[in-house]
Amino acid sequence: QVQLVESGGGLVQAGGSLRLSCAVSGSIFSLYAMAWYRQAPGKQRDLVATISRTGTTNYADSVKGRFTISRDNAKNTVDLQMSSLKPEDTAVYYCKAARFPDVYWGKGTLVTVSS
């Protein structure tokens, strides 16, 4: 069973930075495409960033130029470096691992950006 555990969330002032990390266990990490999603209170879960098995990245327009996704296949981790944070970035951030047909989610980590 694949398990994902997010860490690094917390309270930060607008304009600040945070680095989220997702540790993956239970399978061969390098075989999975990885992604970060977020869900703000009362809203749907939205895609933030993806990184393929080979390191190709994509970002939601709302975070381009501010967030960077990266993976370390030796450590079985995927990180999300977040900079220039805005109050609208406040959400629970979830890590996802996907390898057709399987999809796995972490339980999330809360990021709160104060104005």
PLY file of the C-alpha trace (Angstrom):
ply
format ascii 1.0
element vertex 115
property float x
property float y
property float z
element edge 114
property int vertex1
property int vertex2
end_header
0.00 0.00 0.00
1.37 3.37 -1.02
1.39 5.97 1.73
1.90 9.71 1.37
2.63 12.03 4.27
2.73 15.78 3.81
4.60 18.17 6.08
5.73 21.77 6.22
2.43 23.60 6.48
1.85 26.43 8.90
1.04 30.09 9.37
2.93 32.65 7.32
2.50 36.31 6.54
1.64 37.49 3.06
4.79 37.77 0.99
6.49 35.00 2.90
7.63 31.53 1.89
6.99 27.94 2.90
8.30 24.63 1.69
5.99 21.63 1.71
7.28 18.11 1.51
5.56 14.82 0.73
7.20 11.56 1.74
6.12 8.48 -0.19
6.49 4.90 0.96
5.25 1.48 -0.04
6.17 1.42 -3.69
8.75 2.47 -6.26
8.52 6.23 -6.10
10.20 6.87 -9.43
7.35 5.11 -11.25
4.77 7.65 -10.12
3.74 11.00 -11.48
3.33 13.37 -8.58
1.19 16.42 -7.95
0.16 18.95 -5.37
-3.45 20.02 -5.00
-5.11 22.42 -2.61
-8.55 22.90 -1.17
-9.66 26.16 0.37
-12.56 26.21 2.85
-15.85 25.71 1.05
-14.19 25.20 -2.33
-13.29 22.28 -4.54
-9.86 20.69 -4.61
-7.75 22.31 -7.31
-4.55 21.31 -9.04
-1.51 23.38 -8.06
1.45 21.70 -9.76
2.51 18.43 -11.34
5.81 16.72 -11.98
6.18 13.72 -14.24
8.37 10.67 -13.75
10.99 12.39 -15.90
10.76 15.76 -14.15
8.51 17.71 -16.49
6.56 20.27 -14.50
3.30 22.14 -14.95
1.65 24.79 -12.81
-1.72 26.37 -12.30
-1.76 29.92 -13.66
-2.41 31.26 -10.18
0.94 30.00 -8.86
3.22 30.29 -11.89
6.39 32.14 -11.05
5.78 31.78 -7.31
5.71 28.02 -6.66
8.22 25.36 -7.67
7.60 21.61 -7.57
10.53 19.22 -7.39
11.13 15.55 -6.70
13.99 13.54 -5.24
13.75 9.94 -6.40
16.56 8.91 -4.04
14.67 10.22 -1.00
11.16 9.36 -2.25
9.97 12.90 -1.74
8.23 15.61 -3.70
8.45 19.20 -2.52
6.55 22.38 -3.19
8.50 25.59 -2.64
6.05 28.44 -2.22
7.13 32.07 -2.36
5.38 35.44 -2.44
2.46 33.84 -0.66
-0.92 35.53 -0.77
-3.94 35.18 1.53
-5.74 33.42 -1.30
-3.13 30.65 -1.12
-4.65 29.62 2.22
-5.79 26.01 1.89
-5.13 22.44 2.83
-2.43 21.18 0.47
-2.56 17.56 -0.66
0.04 15.38 -2.32
-1.02 12.89 -4.99
0.80 9.96 -6.56
-0.51 8.46 -9.78
0.40 5.46 -11.88
-2.43 4.20 -14.04
-4.84 2.95 -12.84
-3.87 3.73 -9.25
-4.09 7.07 -7.49
-3.03 7.76 -3.92
-3.54 10.81 -1.72
-2.01 12.12 1.44
-4.09 13.54 4.28
-3.00 17.10 3.65
-1.19 19.90 5.42
-2.73 23.26 6.25
-1.21 26.46 4.93
-2.56 29.73 6.31
-1.40 33.03 4.86
-2.26 36.09 6.92
-2.69 39.53 5.40
0 1
1 2
2 3
3 4
4 5
5 6
6 7
7 8
8 9
9 10
10 11
11 12
12 13
13 14
14 15
15 16
16 17
17 18
18 19
19 20
20 21
21 22
22 23
23 24
24 25
25 26
26 27
27 28
28 29
29 30
30 31
31 32
32 33
33 34
34 35
35 36
36 37
37 38
38 39
39 40
40 41
41 42
42 43
43 44
44 45
45 46
46 47
47 48
48 49
49 50
50 51
51 52
52 53
53 54
54 55
55 56
56 57
57 58
58 59
59 60
60 61
61 62
62 63
63 64
64 65
65 66
66 67
67 68
68 69
69 70
70 71
71 72
72 73
73 74
74 75
75 76
76 77
77 78
78 79
79 80
80 81
81 82
82 83
83 84
84 85
85 86
86 87
87 88
88 89
89 90
90 91
91 92
92 93
93 94
94 95
95 96
96 97
97 98
98 99
99 100
100 101
101 102
102 103
103 104
104 105
105 106
106 107
107 108
108 109
109 110
110 111
111 112
112 113
113 114
